[in-house]
Amino acid sequence: MACSIQRWLLPAGFGLSRSVLSATAVCLLSAASAHAVTCTTQAEMKETERSAIVTAARGIATKMQANDTSGVAAATIPAVASHFGGIAAAIQRLNPALTGATLSVTSVYDLQATDVQPGEDAVQFFCGVAANDLHVIFNIPGLPAGHFAFAIVEASGVKNPQRLSMLLEKSSEGAWQLAGFFPRPLTSAGHDGVWYWEKARDYNKVGQIWNSYFYYQTAVYLLLPADFIDSNNFDKLIQEVRSVTPGGLPGAQPMIVNVAGSPVSVSNIHTDSTFGGFDLVVRYETDDVSNMAVTRTKSVALMKALLTLHPEWKEGFHGMWVFANAPNQQPFSLELSMPQIAAQS
């Protein structure tokens, strides 16, 4: 049996980021809620309903694996197909990782949102609450009225396994079409989200809060299929993240780092393993990057200053990627391993 849900409005401008959403499930079973927004899990679906979603998701994923962007576009709802550039770029970027992978549809959810009122900022679906204590929460921004499904396809058996999460919408003809694409890796530098969760706990135990925080953030990113999904399975993880979040992180305000007596404005720090090692990526703002020698010197000095502030990073990360951003110029980037940073004069 599907469980009806209550909707909460989020502030205007809510967007997708790595932030983690949390909410308290409310299962409305009264007659007044009989026609509310509903979620049906795959265990609650009829076989024909589940099979239709699985077949559509696998077919789209197979086209992605074949780098058939035109085929995926043809299986996409018109509103998204008319702005398909971002999805096409994601498919092309992912294609090397998908080559030779085994595709498996691991989870599907049927999301009925036919009564959504125009202008709502976000719609929440609570899935599986009626069946047991476990639930999955979808908090989808800007969702119009319609009949949707969410499918998770895993591409495994390759060096860099991927999770291909899709929002599907049922057309008036009854076909499931792509309405949103949310790819994420299943591993980073060869390790899955559970491994990063365990390592984050280990760093926290020895007081390395900054290492712990970034490992927790990586665990969240690898374990959650999309930023608008939450689950009570992750409640403990989110609580642990909040308990170790250090002060001074760049966000609404930049992190100001003293580099050779001058302030440098760091706008973002996150992890990345694109090139194999588990690195920290640091972005800072500057006036000009046209003189590459000067910018390189400043970038190296920033790396050294950060490692002076946080020497634990030498243990937690392979190296650092630093990006210098200047108005109307291509960013300058520099990657060095921790031993290379130490060796710089």
C-alpha positions in Angstrom: 0.0 0.0 0.0 1.3 3.4 -0.9 1.8 6.0 1.9 0.5 9.5 1.4 2.7 12.3 2.5 2.6 15.9 3.7 4.4 18.6 1.7 6.7 21.3 3.0 7.7 24.3 1.0 11.3 25.2 0.9 12.6 28.8 0.4 12.6 30.1 -3.1 15.8 29.4 -5.1 16.4 26.0 -3.5 18.9 24.2 -5.7 20.8 21.0 -6.0 24.1 20.8 -4.1 26.1 18.4 -1.9 24.1 19.6 1.1 22.2 16.9 2.9 18.5 17.1 3.5 16.7 15.7 6.4 13.0 15.6 7.5 10.6 13.8 9.7 8.3 11.3 8.0 4.6 11.7 8.4 2.3 9.0 7.1 -1.2 10.4 6.4 -3.7 7.6 6.2 -6.9 9.6 6.6 -9.6 9.7 3.9 -8.9 13.4 3.4 -5.4 12.5 2.2 -6.5 9.7 -0.2 -5.6 11.8 -3.2 -2.4 13.4 -1.9 1.1 13.0 -3.3 2.1 9.4 -2.9 5.2 7.1 -3.2 5.1 3.4 -3.9 8.2 1.3 -3.4 9.1 -1.6 -5.7 8.0 -4.1 -3.1 4.6 -2.5 -3.1 4.2 -2.3 -6.9 2.4 -4.7 -9.1 4.9 -6.7 -11.3 3.7 -5.0 -14.5 4.2 -1.5 -13.0 7.7 -2.3 -11.7 8.7 -4.0 -14.9 7.7 -1.0 -17.0 9.9 1.3 -15.0 12.8 -1.1 -14.9 12.7 -1.7 -18.6 12.6 2.0 -19.4 15.5 2.8 -17.0 17.7 -0.1 -18.3 17.0 1.0 -21.9 18.1 4.6 -21.2 21.2 3.4 -19.3 22.1 1.1 -22.2 21.9 4.0 -24.6 24.2 6.0 -22.2 26.6 3.1 -22.1 26.7 3.1 -25.9 27.3 6.9 -25.9 24.0 7.3 -27.8 23.1 10.8 -26.8 20.6 11.2 -29.6 18.9 8.0 -28.4 18.7 9.3 -24.9 17.4 12.6 -26.1 14.6 10.9 -28.0 13.7 9.1 -24.7 13.6 12.4 -22.8 10.6 14.6 -22.0 10.4 17.6 -24.3 11.0 20.2 -21.6 14.3 18.6 -20.7 15.2 17.5 -24.3 15.1 21.2 -25.3 18.0 21.9 -22.9 19.9 18.6 -23.3 23.4 19.9 -23.4 24.2 19.2 -19.8 23.0 15.6 -19.9 24.8 15.0 -23.2 28.0 16.3 -21.7 27.5 14.1 -18.6 26.9 11.0 -20.8 30.1 11.7 -22.8 32.1 12.3 -19.7 30.8 9.0 -18.1 31.2 6.9 -21.2 34.8 5.6 -20.5 33.7 4.5 -17.1 30.6 2.7 -18.4 32.4 0.7 -21.1 32.2 -3.0 -20.3 30.1 -2.4 -17.1 27.2 -4.6 -16.1 24.0 -2.6 -15.8 21.6 -3.5 -13.0 18.4 -1.6 -11.9 18.7 -1.8 -8.1 15.8 0.3 -6.9 12.6 1.9 -8.4 10.0 4.2 -6.8 6.7 5.3 -8.2 6.0 8.9 -7.4 2.4 10.2 -8.0 2.3 14.0 -8.0 -0.8 14.7 -10.0 -2.3 17.1 -7.4 0.8 19.4 -7.1 -0.3 23.0 -7.2 1.5 25.4 -9.6 4.2 27.5 -7.9 5.2 25.0 -5.2 9.0 25.2 -4.5 9.4 21.6 -3.7 7.5 18.4 -3.2 8.3 15.7 -0.6 7.6 12.0 -1.0 7.9 9.6 1.9 8.4 6.0 0.7 8.0 2.8 2.6 6.7 4.4 5.9 3.5 2.3 5.9 5.3 -0.9 5.4 7.9 -0.6 8.2 10.1 1.8 10.1 12.5 2.4 7.2 11.8 5.2 4.8 13.3 7.1 1.9 12.5 10.8 1.4 12.4 12.6 -1.9 12.5 16.4 -1.7 12.3 17.4 -5.4 12.6 21.1 -6.2 10.4 22.6 -8.8 8.5 19.4 -9.6 5.3 20.1 -11.7 2.2 18.0 -11.5 2.6 14.6 -13.1 3.3 10.9 -12.6 7.0 10.3 -12.0 9.3 7.4 -11.1 12.8 7.3 -9.7 15.2 4.6 -10.8 18.7 3.7 -9.7 20.9 1.9 -12.2 24.3 0.6 -11.1 27.2 0.1 -13.6 29.5 -2.4 -11.9 32.3 -4.8 -12.7 34.6 -2.0 -13.9 37.4 0.1 -12.4 35.2 3.1 -11.6 31.7 1.8 -11.0 28.9 4.4 -11.3 25.4 5.0 -10.0 23.1 6.3 -12.7 20.0 7.8 -11.0 17.1 8.9 -13.1 13.9 10.8 -12.6 11.3 9.5 -15.1 8.0 10.9 -16.1 5.1 9.0 -17.6 3.8 10.5 -20.9 0.2 10.8 -21.9 0.8 7.7 -24.1 2.0 5.7 -21.1 5.8 5.7 -21.9 8.3 6.4 -19.2 10.7 9.1 -20.3 13.8 10.7 -18.8 13.0 13.9 -16.8 16.3 14.2 -14.8 19.7 12.5 -14.6 21.8 12.4 -11.5 25.0 10.3 -11.9 27.4 9.7 -9.1 30.4 7.4 -8.6 30.1 4.4 -6.3 33.7 4.7 -5.3 36.4 7.3 -4.8 40.1 6.4 -5.2 39.0 2.7 -5.1 37.0 2.9 -1.8 33.2 2.9 -1.3 31.1 5.2 1.0 31.1 2.8 3.9 35.0 2.8 3.9 35.1 6.6 4.0 32.5 6.6 6.8 34.7 4.2 8.9 37.8 6.2 8.2 36.0 9.4 9.2 35.2 7.9 12.5 38.9 6.8 12.9 40.1 10.4 12.2 37.5 11.8 14.6 38.8 9.5 17.4 42.3 10.9 17.1 41.1 14.5 17.0 41.8 15.1 13.2 38.5 16.9 12.8 39.3 18.4 9.3 40.2 15.0 7.9 37.2 13.5 9.5 34.9 16.1 8.1 36.0 15.7 4.5 35.9 11.9 4.7 32.4 12.1 6.1 31.4 14.5 3.2 32.8 11.9 0.7 30.9 9.1 2.4 27.6 11.1 2.1 28.3 11.9 -1.6 29.0 8.3 -2.4 26.1 6.8 -0.4 23.3 9.1 -1.3 21.9 8.7 -4.9 21.0 12.4 -5.2 21.0 15.5 -3.1 17.2 15.6 -2.9 17.1 12.1 -1.3 17.3 11.3 2.4 16.7 8.2 4.4 16.5 7.3 8.0 19.3 4.8 7.2 21.5 7.9 6.9 20.3 9.7 10.0 23.3 8.6 12.1 25.7 9.5 9.3 24.3 13.0 9.1 24.4 13.4 12.8 28.1 12.4 12.8 28.8 14.9 10.0 27.3 17.7 12.0 29.2 16.8 15.1 32.6 17.2 13.4 31.9 20.1 11.1 34.8 22.6 11.8 34.4 26.3 12.0 35.8 28.5 9.3 34.8 26.4 6.3 34.2 28.4 3.1 30.6 28.8 2.3 28.4 31.9 2.4 31.6 33.7 3.5 35.1 32.8 2.2 37.9 31.3 4.3 40.6 33.9 4.6 44.1 32.4 4.7 47.2 34.5 5.5 49.7 33.8 2.8 53.1 35.5 3.3 51.4 38.4 5.1 48.6 38.9 2.5 45.0 37.6 2.8 43.8 35.0 0.3 40.1 34.4 -0.1 39.4 30.6 -0.4 35.9 30.1 -1.8 35.6 26.3 -1.8 37.3 23.1 -0.6 36.1 19.6 -1.5 37.6 16.2 -2.3 38.2 14.6 -5.7 39.8 11.5 -7.1 39.5 12.1 -10.8 43.1 11.4 -11.4 43.4 8.4 -9.1 44.6 9.9 -5.8 42.3 11.1 -3.1 42.9 14.9 -3.3 41.7 18.1 -1.8 40.5 20.7 -4.3 40.9 24.3 -3.2 39.5 27.3 -5.1 40.6 30.8 -4.3 39.8 34.2 -5.8 42.3 36.6 -7.1 42.5 39.7 -9.4 44.7 38.3 -12.2 46.1 35.0 -13.3 47.7 36.1 -16.6 51.2 35.9 -15.2 51.5 32.1 -14.7 54.8 32.2 -12.8 53.4 34.7 -10.2 50.2 32.7 -9.9 52.0 29.5 -9.5 54.1 30.9 -6.7 51.0 32.2 -5.0 49.2 28.9 -5.4 52.2 27.0 -3.9 52.4 29.4 -1.0 48.7 28.9 -0.4 49.2 25.1 -0.3 52.0 25.5 2.2 50.0 27.9 4.4 47.0 25.5 4.4 49.2 22.6 5.4 50.7 24.7 8.2 47.2 25.4 9.5 46.1 21.7 9.0 49.1 19.4 9.1 46.8 16.4 9.4 46.0 16.8 5.7 49.4 15.3 4.9 48.1 12.0 6.3 44.6 12.1 4.9 45.1 13.1 1.3 47.3 12.3 -1.7 47.8 15.9 -2.6 46.1 19.2 -3.5 44.5 20.7 -6.6 44.5 24.5 -6.4 42.4 26.6 -8.8 43.0 30.4 -9.0 39.9 32.2 -10.3 40.1 35.7 -11.7 37.4 37.7 -13.4 37.0 37.1 -17.2 40.1 34.8 -17.3 40.5 31.0 -17.5 41.3 29.6 -14.0 44.9 28.7 -13.3 45.2 25.2 -11.9 48.1 23.3 -10.2 48.2 19.8 -8.7 50.9 18.6 -6.3 51.3 15.6 -4.1 51.9 16.2 -0.4 55.7 15.4 -0.8 55.9 17.7 -3.8 54.3 20.5 -1.8 56.9 20.0 1.0 59.7 20.1 -1.5 58.7 23.4 -3.0 60.8 26.4 -2.1 
